[in-house]
Each structure stands twice: as C-alpha cells, then as structure tokens.
Amino acid sequence: MSVLWEPPLNKEAKRWVDIARELNRDHFVPLAAEIDREQRYPWESVEKLAESGLTGLLVPREYGGSGASLATGVAVMSELSRACASTGAIYAAYSLGSGPVIGFGTEEQKQFYLSEVVAGRAVSFALTERGAGSDPAAIASTGTPEGDGWRLRGEKIFIGNGGASKHYVAFVVTDPEQGPRGISAFMTSLDDPGTAVTKYADRLGLRGARTSNLELDTYVPADRLVGERGRGLRIALSTLNTGRVIIAAQGLGVATAAFEHAATEATRRRTFGRPVIDNQGISFRLADVATRLSAARMLTWEAAHAGADSPRTRALASMAKLYASEVAKEAVDLAVRVFGGDGYCKPNPAERLYRDQRILEIYEGTSEILRLSLSRAISDAAGSGLLEPLEPVATAYGHRAFA
Ligand SMILES: Cc1cc2nc3c(=O)[nH]c(=O)nc-3n(C[C@H](O)[C@H](O)[C@H](O)COP(=O)(O)OP(=O)(O)OC[C@H]3O[C@@H](n4cnc5c(N)ncnc54)[C@H](O)[C@@H]3O)c2cc1C
C-alpha cells in the first residue's frame, strides 16, 4: 500500500487511469527528457492521446466524447503529469480551450468544435494580453460589427498549445462602455485570414509544450460568438474555475513524481555508511511532503466533486490549485536536495521537475490572485454573518462601534 492517500476511483476512472499509465510507460516517460531538451512539441504524443480517447475524455457523449467526470479528468491529468509535465500541459490546454464551447456554445458550435477536440485538434483559450493577465477585465483586443459578422483585432499572448491548436476562443471587447460586461467570446481558427501565430515563447519549463501569441485582424461571421454578447468575462472565469482543478491535478502529478524520486533515492543512496533516509533532516521532510501531498490530493478530489459554478466551488478550486502547486514546489525542492549535485544537473528528472513546477504558481491564476480571491470570499462570508463565532465577544468597555 502506498503511504500516500489514494482517491477511491470508480471502475470507469480506473480504466482511464490504466490507459494513461500504459501510455506513460510506452510513450510519455521515454520521451519526457528528449522533448524537454529539444523544446519539441510531441505530435506523436498528441496522436496517442487522441487514439486512446483521452482528448475527448471530458467531452459529452453526444458530441463523440466519453462524458467522464471532472474527478476522472483529475485522476488522468495527475497520472500524465507524473510522467511528463509537458504532456500534462498539452492535455490541460485541451480541456481549457473546450470549456467555453461545452459550457456556453451553440449546438452547431458543439457539434463542430468538440468533434475536432475528440479527433485531437485542440481549441486554445486566448484570454491573456500584454496588459491583461491577472486582470482580464483590462483586455484591449476589440470586436467591432462588420457586415454580418465581427472584426476581431488585437494580440493575445501566452496561449497554451498555440500554433499546435487550429481553433481559438478569443476574448475581446465588443461594448467598451459596459466595462467588464462588454467582453465577448468568439471562435476563430488559423484558417481565417488575419488570425495568425507569429511568436513562440522560449520557456524555463514545460519545454515540450507550446506557448505562443495570437495575432488577430480577422473577420468572423456572427455564428462564431460563444454565449451571449457581453458575457465573455463570465465565460472565461467559469472555465478557469474548472481549469484550476485540472492544474491542481498537474501539481499533484509533479509532486508525486518528485516525492517518488526523493524517497527512492534517499533509501538507495548511502553517505556516512547508511542510507540518506536514516537522517531525520531528510526523513522528516519526506514525512511532511507525504502528508501535504495526501492533503492536496484530498482537497483536489473534493474540488473535482464540488459541482456547478458557485462561490463554494470557486473557493475549493482556488484552494486546490494554490495548495497543490505549493506542495509540488516543496516536493521538487526536496527531490533536488536528496539527489545532491546530480539533482542540479541534466538529465536528472528532479532538475526537469524543478523547472516544470514553476509555472504551476503562475498560470490560470497566480498564487497571489488565488489568495486575493479567497480573501474576498472570506470577507464576503464574514460580512454576511456566515463566519459568526459561537461565543459572543465580551469587551472591556462594552460594545465597540463598527461605523
Ligand atoms: C506557459 C504558460 C501558459 C499559459 N497559458 C495560457 C493560456 O492558455 N491562455 C491564456 O489566456 N493565458 C495563458 N497564460 C497566461 C497566464 O495565465 C498569465 O501569465 C498569468 O495569469 C499572470 O498574468 P501576467 O503574466 O500578465 O502577470 P501579471 O498579472 O502582470 O502579474 C505580475 C505579478 O504581480 C502579481 N499581482 C498582480 N496583481 C496582483 C494583485 N492585485 N495582488 C497581488 N499580486 C498581484 C501576480 O501574482 C504576479 O506575481 C499562460 C502563461 C504561461 C507562462
């Protein structure tokens, strides 16, 4: 039995996890160091993900997918990221990009784009701009009426799977006078003249995945609008709510791999005539990581089961991503330390995990932004009396004035 807490997977989830494990063993583990070293997008891995049905895992059955639960998605994502965080990132981009279509698309949009996703042709989520990352309400790209459709103009940056994806859901300002309620979401594709990827980021980690810009000066017909006009920010934030649970799962995968490397090496490696794990300085840190990793797994599991978008699910998703990414940092730091000089050098997997972990605290909501949104949730709950203590507060000089 593992010392780590294991989620109680049902039969269907176990079957998908077994598929992921088989792919890990045969394809993703052997490729992980190579795609990192060469910063090469693994098209052959995407083919494997599509052939096995994993790209359509979360797509509803009526659109050709498997209609699996978010909890199953978490189990699969964690397993893939345990083998290769870049492959995990590619997989996460599939779910993030298809989220707006699944949640808010028209029947025709679902029929077309979701069958593309199932076939392995991803949709990317294009929200971030130079002046709008943590603050998506500040986006400057525009959508203006033109003929029977819209002209989209602007530049998106840091687009996961950019260039590898054919389709993009782009968030632009259609009604500037409405502020955050003036943002709308549109589908565009690299086949549309004026929609182009022109730059790729040279990254610290996740070097097998891709991150690009997306330049827009393109006409799209009216039926490319996703959801209602002016609801784009709501669509983006609701999609990110699920996305954060998936990124928490990526953190679990990275943390698990790092913990397994650290525990195995600490038991195998001998210094001063005994295994390194016999020193409490190391073994107590392993005990702490095992405890926190188990807690992060439980929290992510709970967040995956929380259900429809609500203040509670938003808080759980934020907590899961915040905590799992910080546990991953602790685990990779320990793995590097346990390997000593080797941990600092390629091709040691701890060195790669250390670089791959850094993104977890940045994308789909930085740790600061997650703490900010949790602080607001706490303030709202306390303001509505939901955190009222059982014991009335007696004060030295009678009632305090709160005005
Ligand atoms: C590899 C990678 C993949 C990505 N994939 C995608 C994608 O697929 N689609 C997409 O749209 N975007 C994507 N992003 C963008 C990512 O979501 C943003 O980089 C992230 O949200 C942070 O935004 P920013 O880079 O503009 O930083 P900023 O928002 O400028 O923040 C800079 C720093 O200030 C802190 N900060 C900002 N505001 C506050 C505040 N109010 N209180 C406290 N601290 C604050 C932040 O936490 C951060 O530390 C990706 C980024 C990377 C690197």
PDBQT file of the ligand as one rigid body, heavy atoms in Angstrom, charges set to zero:
ROOT
HETATM    1  C1  LIG A 501       3.386  28.591 -20.001  1.00  0.00    +0.000 C 
HETATM    2  C2  LIG A 501       2.199  29.500 -19.919  1.00  0.00    +0.000 A 
HETATM    3  C3  LIG A 501       0.980  29.070 -20.425  1.00  0.00    +0.000 A 
HETATM    4  C4  LIG A 501      -0.131  29.920 -20.389  1.00  0.00    +0.000 A 
HETATM    5  N1  LIG A 501      -1.314  29.507 -20.973  1.00  0.00    +0.000 NA
HETATM    6  C5  LIG A 501      -2.295  30.427 -21.155  1.00  0.00    +0.000 A 
HETATM    7  C6  LIG A 501      -3.438  30.129 -21.974  1.00  0.00    +0.000 A 
HETATM    8  O1  LIG A 501      -3.578  29.018 -22.498  1.00  0.00    +0.000 OA
HETATM    9  N2  LIG A 501      -4.362  31.101 -22.186  1.00  0.00    +0.000 N 
HETATM   10  C7  LIG A 501      -4.252  32.335 -21.630  1.00  0.00    +0.000 A 
HETATM   11  O2  LIG A 501      -5.125  33.163 -21.872  1.00  0.00    +0.000 OA
HETATM   12  N3  LIG A 501      -3.199  32.654 -20.815  1.00  0.00    +0.000 NA
HETATM   13  C8  LIG A 501      -2.218  31.733 -20.588  1.00  0.00    +0.000 A 
HETATM   14  N4  LIG A 501      -1.116  32.050 -19.810  1.00  0.00    +0.000 N 
HETATM   15  C9  LIG A 501      -1.044  33.355 -19.169  1.00  0.00    +0.000 C 
HETATM   16  C10 LIG A 501      -1.108  33.275 -17.637  1.00  0.00    +0.000 C 
HETATM   17  O3  LIG A 501      -2.395  32.885 -17.231  1.00  0.00    +0.000 OA
HETATM   18  C11 LIG A 501      -0.673  34.636 -17.079  1.00  0.00    +0.000 C 
HETATM   19  O4  LIG A 501       0.724  34.749 -17.316  1.00  0.00    +0.000 OA
HETATM   20  C12 LIG A 501      -0.982  34.782 -15.600  1.00  0.00    +0.000 C 
HETATM   21  O5  LIG A 501      -2.373  34.878 -15.385  1.00  0.00    +0.000 OA
HETATM   22  C13 LIG A 501      -0.295  36.013 -14.967  1.00  0.00    +0.000 C 
HETATM   23  O6  LIG A 501      -0.543  37.134 -15.748  1.00  0.00    +0.000 OA
HETATM   24  P1  LIG A 501       0.689  38.095 -16.165  1.00  0.00    +0.000 P 
HETATM   25  O7  LIG A 501       1.753  37.232 -16.739  1.00  0.00    +0.000 OA
HETATM   26  O8  LIG A 501       0.153  39.174 -17.014  1.00  0.00    +0.000 OA
HETATM   27  O9  LIG A 501       1.228  38.670 -14.799  1.00  0.00    +0.000 OA
HETATM   28  P2  LIG A 501       0.642  39.974 -14.038  1.00  0.00    +0.000 P 
HETATM   29  O10 LIG A 501      -0.834  39.913 -13.981  1.00  0.00    +0.000 OA
HETATM   30  O11 LIG A 501       1.236  41.184 -14.658  1.00  0.00    +0.000 OA
HETATM   31  O12 LIG A 501       1.217  39.767 -12.592  1.00  0.00    +0.000 OA
HETATM   32  C14 LIG A 501       2.596  40.013 -12.266  1.00  0.00    +0.000 C 
HETATM   33  C15 LIG A 501       2.790  39.693 -10.785  1.00  0.00    +0.000 C 
HETATM   34  O13 LIG A 501       2.005  40.583  -9.974  1.00  0.00    +0.000 OA
HETATM   35  C16 LIG A 501       1.164  39.828  -9.109  1.00  0.00    +0.000 C 
HETATM   36  N5  LIG A 501      -0.110  40.540  -8.970  1.00  0.00    +0.000 N 
HETATM   37  C17 LIG A 501      -0.887  41.053  -9.962  1.00  0.00    +0.000 A 
HETATM   38  N6  LIG A 501      -1.973  41.641  -9.443  1.00  0.00    +0.000 NA
HETATM   39  C18 LIG A 501      -1.902  41.477  -8.095  1.00  0.00    +0.000 A 
HETATM   40  C19 LIG A 501      -2.739  41.852  -7.003  1.00  0.00    +0.000 A 
HETATM   41  N7  LIG A 501      -3.891  42.512  -7.186  1.00  0.00    +0.000 N 
HETATM   42  N8  LIG A 501      -2.343  41.499  -5.737  1.00  0.00    +0.000 NA
HETATM   43  C20 LIG A 501      -1.181  40.821  -5.542  1.00  0.00    +0.000 A 
HETATM   44  N9  LIG A 501      -0.350  40.458  -6.538  1.00  0.00    +0.000 NA
HETATM   45  C21 LIG A 501      -0.710  40.769  -7.802  1.00  0.00    +0.000 A 
HETATM   46  C22 LIG A 501       0.956  38.488  -9.816  1.00  0.00    +0.000 C 
HETATM   47  O14 LIG A 501       0.580  37.479  -8.900  1.00  0.00    +0.000 OA
HETATM   48  C23 LIG A 501       2.336  38.284 -10.403  1.00  0.00    +0.000 C 
HETATM   49  O15 LIG A 501       3.179  37.766  -9.415  1.00  0.00    +0.000 OA
HETATM   50  C24 LIG A 501      -0.012  31.201 -19.787  1.00  0.00    +0.000 A 
HETATM   51  C25 LIG A 501       1.214  31.604 -19.257  1.00  0.00    +0.000 A 
HETATM   52  C26 LIG A 501       2.313  30.788 -19.338  1.00  0.00    +0.000 A 
HETATM   53  C27 LIG A 501       3.629  31.305 -18.819  1.00  0.00    +0.000 C 
ENDROOT
TORSDOF 0
